[in-house]
């Protein structure tokens, strides 16, 4: 393990920053206190600071020596989740029902640490944009930043992201060329039959029959319509209908999610869902509607930038601790919107200490402070390797 000395001296301070952020979680597009904290720190480091993009986003600009025109972006997320914290740590959430259950407090802190170290070293020949993005959880803050001109206002040739990963051991990294995380789609099915007394089902059209058959039928899409080497997930996660024991309801609502890596698989699943919903509804003489919404695209890493990330991670933790072919996950990330606009690489930072480590989104989860120095050292190393004179050459 090679923790950079300029990061090692910041460890105690970074822990204080993270604990403060953890204790004051804010959810999508409401991260006013967190963004103010970040902007204040960046200004104290001597960076140029821009606020207000995607409402609560912050971008810090560090211009390197020599006025070089090369530039890269490093991104962290600011927001917390609607989770009631059960971690028991002394700096637990003071905002009941909100919690940094995904480690964004750690992500923000690691990027702040890297910004302070790089500002003090003045070791980069180009420009580093430190992107602090709001609303990663469900609400697509990354998409909003891109739509509001992130890459027009802050021109960069590549953008990089990182997420802690408790399922990988502390002191390791994982990244791969191509899809790393899945597209995130949601759906809502509303079926309307004819309500009736439960003792007289022949007088109605029972939407529960539709529910029983359609859930089973939706599961045939992946097993019987996709090529075995393609990947897809269709999960019904909600069923709402009925009010009492002895009444067949008129209407039932089903909701769920679809995950894919390829656009053509995404298209196929949506087409089959529409056909199945219409067909099952017709079978039972009912009407049904399907609302299908594509939230986040698949997260796809570029080849050259992934190799740059591998080189930087290897310098910190050694080649044996860098997995360049991890199994992709169907979890989603709105950094995918940035990777659609610019080449880049998203990496997983190992943060696990064994099978009992609480996973992200658990009420018992807490970002591991021992990962702070590793992640911040990675950011500094990546920026210096990318923006030192002649290393690497700019993409054509």
C-alpha positions in Angstrom: 0.0 0.0 0.0 1.4 3.4 -1.0 -0.5 6.2 0.7 0.9 9.5 -0.5 2.6 11.6 2.2 0.5 14.6 1.2 -2.6 12.6 1.8 -1.3 10.9 5.0 -1.0 14.2 6.8 -4.7 14.9 5.9 -6.2 11.7 7.3 -7.3 13.1 10.7 -8.8 16.2 8.9 -10.6 14.0 6.3 -12.1 11.9 9.1 -13.5 15.1 10.7 -15.0 16.2 7.3 -16.6 12.9 6.7 -18.1 12.6 10.2 -19.6 16.1 9.8 -21.1 15.3 6.4 -22.3 11.9 7.7 -24.1 13.6 10.7 -25.9 16.0 8.4 -27.3 13.9 5.5 -29.3 15.6 2.8 -31.2 14.0 0.0 -31.6 14.7 -3.8 -31.4 18.3 -4.8 -31.6 19.4 -1.2 -27.9 19.2 -0.4 -27.6 22.9 0.5 -25.6 22.4 3.7 -23.3 19.8 2.1 -22.6 21.9 -1.0 -21.9 25.0 1.1 -19.4 22.9 3.2 -17.7 21.7 0.0 -17.6 25.1 -1.6 -16.1 26.7 1.6 -13.4 24.0 1.7 -12.5 24.4 -1.9 -12.2 28.2 -1.6 -10.0 27.8 1.5 -7.7 25.5 -0.7 -7.4 28.4 -3.2 -9.6 26.8 -6.0 -11.9 28.7 -8.3 -15.4 27.6 -7.2 -18.7 27.4 -9.2 -22.0 26.7 -7.5 -25.6 26.2 -8.5 -25.3 23.7 -11.3 -28.1 21.2 -11.0 -29.3 23.3 -8.1 -26.8 22.1 -5.4 -23.8 21.0 -7.5 -20.3 22.4 -7.0 -17.4 22.5 -9.3 -13.9 23.4 -8.1 -11.3 24.4 -10.7 -7.6 23.9 -10.1 -5.5 25.3 -13.0 -2.0 23.8 -13.2 1.4 25.1 -13.8 2.4 26.2 -17.3 -1.1 27.0 -18.5 -1.5 23.6 -20.2 -4.7 23.2 -22.1 -5.3 19.5 -21.1 -8.0 18.9 -18.5 -9.8 16.1 -16.8 -12.7 15.9 -14.4 -13.0 13.9 -11.1 -16.5 13.4 -9.8 -18.0 12.6 -6.3 -21.6 12.5 -5.3 -23.2 14.5 -2.4 -26.6 13.1 -1.6 -27.8 10.7 1.1 -30.7 8.2 1.2 -34.2 8.1 2.8 -33.0 5.5 5.4 -33.4 5.4 9.1 -29.8 5.0 10.4 -29.0 2.0 12.8 -25.2 2.2 12.6 -24.8 3.2 16.2 -21.8 5.4 15.4 -21.3 8.6 17.5 -21.6 10.8 14.4 -24.9 9.1 13.2 -27.5 11.1 11.3 -29.0 14.0 13.0 -31.7 14.2 10.3 -34.1 11.5 11.2 -35.1 9.3 8.2 -32.1 10.4 6.2 -28.7 8.6 6.1 -25.5 8.4 4.2 -26.1 4.7 3.6 -24.2 4.6 0.3 -20.9 6.2 1.3 -21.3 9.5 -0.6 -20.0 11.2 2.6 -16.8 9.2 2.0 -16.7 10.0 -1.7 -17.1 13.7 -1.1 -14.4 13.6 1.5 -11.9 11.7 -0.6 -12.3 14.2 -3.5 -11.9 17.1 -1.1 -8.7 15.6 0.3 -7.3 15.2 -3.2 -8.2 18.8 -4.0 -6.4 20.1 -1.0 -3.3 17.9 -1.7 -3.1 18.9 -5.4 -3.7 22.5 -4.6 -0.7 22.4 -2.2 1.6 20.5 -4.5 0.9 22.4 -7.7 2.0 19.2 -9.5 -0.4 19.2 -12.5 0.4 20.7 -15.8 -3.2 21.0 -16.9 -6.6 21.7 -15.3 -8.5 19.5 -12.8 -12.2 19.9 -12.4 -13.5 18.6 -9.1 -17.2 17.8 -9.7 -19.4 17.4 -6.7 -22.7 16.1 -8.1 -26.1 16.1 -6.3 -29.0 13.6 -6.5 -27.2 10.5 -7.6 -29.8 8.3 -5.8 -32.8 7.8 -8.2 -33.1 11.4 -9.4 -30.4 11.7 -12.0 -28.3 14.7 -10.9 -25.6 13.6 -13.3 -28.0 13.9 -16.2 -29.1 17.3 -15.0 -25.5 18.6 -14.8 -24.8 17.3 -18.3 -28.0 19.0 -19.6 -27.0 22.2 -17.9 -23.7 22.3 -19.8 -21.2 20.8 -17.4 -18.8 19.8 -20.3 -19.4 23.1 -22.2 -18.6 25.3 -19.2 -15.8 23.1 -18.0 -14.2 21.5 -21.1 -12.3 18.3 -20.3 -11.1 15.3 -22.4 -12.1 12.7 -19.8 -14.1 12.2 -16.6 -13.5 9.8 -13.8 -15.7 8.5 -11.0 -15.3 6.2 -8.0 -17.6 4.3 -5.5 -16.7 2.4 -2.4 -17.6 -1.3 -2.6 -18.0 -3.3 0.6 -18.1 -6.6 -1.3 -14.5 -6.1 -2.3 -11.7 -6.2 0.3 -10.3 -3.0 1.7 -7.1 -2.0 -0.1 -8.3 -3.2 -3.5 -9.7 -1.7 -6.7 -11.9 -3.1 -9.5 -12.7 -1.7 -12.9 -13.3 -3.1 -16.4 -13.5 -1.9 -20.0 -17.1 -1.8 -21.2 -20.3 -2.2 -19.1 -19.7 -2.2 -15.4 -23.2 -1.3 -14.0 -26.6 -1.8 -15.5 -29.3 0.5 -17.0 -32.0 1.3 -14.5 -35.6 1.3 -15.8 -38.9 1.3 -13.8 -42.4 0.2 -14.8 -45.9 0.5 -13.5 -48.8 -1.7 -14.6 -52.4 -0.7 -13.9 -55.0 -3.4 -14.5 -58.7 -2.7 -14.3 -61.2 -5.4 -14.0 -64.7 -5.4 -12.5 -65.1 -5.4 -8.7 -67.4 -8.0 -7.1 -68.3 -9.7 -3.8 -65.6 -12.2 -3.1 -68.2 -14.9 -2.6 -69.6 -14.2 -6.1 -66.5 -13.9 -8.3 -68.6 -14.9 -11.4 -70.2 -11.5 -11.3 -66.9 -9.6 -11.8 -63.6 -9.6 -13.6 -60.9 -10.5 -11.0 -57.7 -8.4 -11.5 -55.9 -10.7 -9.1 -56.0 -13.4 -11.8 -54.2 -11.0 -14.0 -51.6 -10.3 -11.3 -51.0 -14.0 -10.7 -50.4 -14.8 -14.4 -48.5 -11.6 -15.4 -45.9 -11.9 -12.7 -45.1 -15.4 -13.9 -45.2 -14.4 -17.5 -42.8 -11.5 -17.1 -40.2 -13.9 -15.7 -40.2 -15.8 -19.0 -38.7 -12.8 -20.8 -35.2 -13.3 -19.5 -35.4 -17.1 -19.5 -37.0 -17.6 -22.9 -36.4 -14.4 -25.0 -32.8 -13.4 -24.2 -29.7 -15.1 -25.5 -28.2 -17.1 -22.6 -25.0 -14.9 -22.7 -27.0 -11.6 -22.5 -28.0 -10.3 -19.2 -31.3 -8.9 -17.9 -33.4 -8.6 -14.7 -37.1 -8.1 -14.5 -38.3 -7.7 -10.9 -41.9 -7.0 -9.7 -41.4 -5.2 -6.4 -44.8 -3.8 -5.5 -48.4 -5.1 -5.8 -51.2 -2.8 -4.5 -54.8 -3.7 -4.6 -57.8 -4.4 -2.5 -59.1 -3.0 0.8 -60.9 -5.7 2.7 -61.3 -9.5 3.0 -64.4 -10.1 1.0 -64.3 -7.7 -1.9 -62.6 -8.4 -5.2 -61.0 -5.0 -6.2 -61.7 -3.2 -9.4 -58.0 -2.2 -9.9 -54.5 -3.5 -9.0 -51.2 -1.7 -9.5 -47.9 -3.5 -10.0 -44.5 -1.7 -10.0 -40.9 -2.9 -10.5 -37.6 -2.5 -12.2 -35.7 -3.7 -15.2 -31.9 -3.9 -15.4 -29.8 -4.5 -18.6 -26.4 -3.8 -20.0 -27.3 -3.5 -23.7 -29.7 -1.1 -25.5 -31.0 -3.9 -27.7 -31.8 -6.1 -24.6 -33.5 -3.1 -23.0 -35.6 -2.6 -26.2 -36.5 -6.3 -26.3 -37.6 -6.5 -22.7 -39.8 -3.4 -23.0 -41.4 -4.8 -26.2 -42.1 -8.2 -24.6 -43.5 -6.6 -21.4 -46.0 -4.6 -23.5 -47.1 -7.7 -25.4 -47.4 -9.8 -22.3 -49.4 -7.2 -20.4 -51.8 -6.7 -23.3 -52.1 -10.4 -23.9 -52.8 -11.4 -20.3 -55.3 -8.6 -20.0 -57.1 -9.8 -23.1 -57.2 -13.3 -21.8 -59.1 -12.2 -18.7 -61.2 -9.6 -20.5 -59.7 -6.6 -18.6 -57.9 -3.5 -19.6 -54.3 -2.8 -18.6 -51.7 -0.1 -19.1 -47.9 -0.2 -18.9 -45.8 2.9 -18.1 -42.2 2.1 -18.8 -39.6 4.7 -17.9 -35.9 4.6 -18.7 -34.1 6.2 -15.8 -30.4 5.6 -16.1 -28.4 4.1 -19.0 -25.8 1.4 -18.5 -22.5 2.6 -17.2 -19.8 1.9 -19.8 -16.1 2.5 -19.3 -13.9 3.6 -22.2 -10.8 1.5 -23.0 -8.0 4.1 -22.8 -9.4 5.8 -19.6 -9.8 2.5 -17.9 -6.1 1.7 -18.5 -5.2 5.1 -17.0 -7.3 4.1 -14.0 -5.6 0.7 -13.7 -2.2 2.4 -13.8 -3.1 4.8 -11.0 -4.7 2.2 -8.8 -1.8 -0.1 -9.3 0.6 2.6 -8.1 -1.4 2.8 -4.8 -2.3 -0.8 -4.0 -0.2 -3.0 -6.3 -1.2 -5.0 -9.3 -2.3 -8.0 -7.3 -5.0 -5.8 -5.7 -6.4 -4.4 -8.9 -9.2 -6.5 -10.5 -9.4 -5.6 -14.2 -12.2 -8.0 -15.0 -14.8 -8.0 -12.2 -18.3 -9.4 -12.8 -20.5 -6.4 -13.8 -23.3 -5.6 -11.4 -26.9 -4.7 -12.3 -27.0 -1.9 -9.8 -27.1 1.5 -11.6 -25.2 4.8 -11.4 -26.0 8.1 -13.0 -22.3 8.7 -13.7 -23.4 6.8 -16.8 -24.8 10.1 -18.2 -21.4 11.7 -17.9 -19.7 8.7 -19.6 -22.2 9.0 -22.5 -21.0 12.6 -23.0 -17.2 12.1 -22.3 -14.9 9.1 -22.3 -13.9 8.0 -18.8 -13.7 5.3 -16.2 -15.7 4.5 -13.0 -13.9 2.3 -10.5 -14.9 0.4 -7.4 -12.8 1.1 -4.3 -12.7 -2.0 -2.0 -14.1 -1.2 1.5 -15.0 -4.7 2.9 -13.6 -6.4 6.0 -15.2 -9.8 5.5 -18.7 -11.2 4.9 -20.2 -9.4 7.9 -19.4 -6.0 6.5 -22.8 -4.2 6.1 -23.4 -3.5 2.4 -24.4 -0.1 0.9 -28.0 0.9 1.5 -28.1 -0.9 4.8 -29.2 1.0 7.9 -26.2 -0.5 9.6 -23.7 0.7 7.0 -20.9 3.2 7.7 -18.2 4.2 5.2 -14.8 2.8 6.4 -12.5 5.7 7.3 -9.5 3.6 6.5 -10.5 3.8 2.8 -10.2 7.6 2.8 -6.5 7.8 2.3 -6.5 5.1 -0.4 -9.2 6.8 -2.5 -7.7 10.2 -2.1 -4.2 8.9 -3.0 -5.8 7.3 -6.1 -7.3 10.6 -7.2 -4.0 12.5 -6.7 -2.0 9.9 -8.6 -4.5 9.7 -11.4 -4.5 13.5 -11.9 -0.7 13.7 -11.8 -0.3 10.8 -14.2 -2.8 12.3 -16.6 -1.6 15.9 -16.5 2.1 15.7 -16.0 4.1 16.9 -19.1 3.7 14.4 -21.9 1.9 11.7 -19.9 -0.3 10.5 -21.4 -0.8 12.1 -24.8 -4.2 13.8 -25.4 -6.9 11.8 -27.2 -7.4 12.7 -30.8 
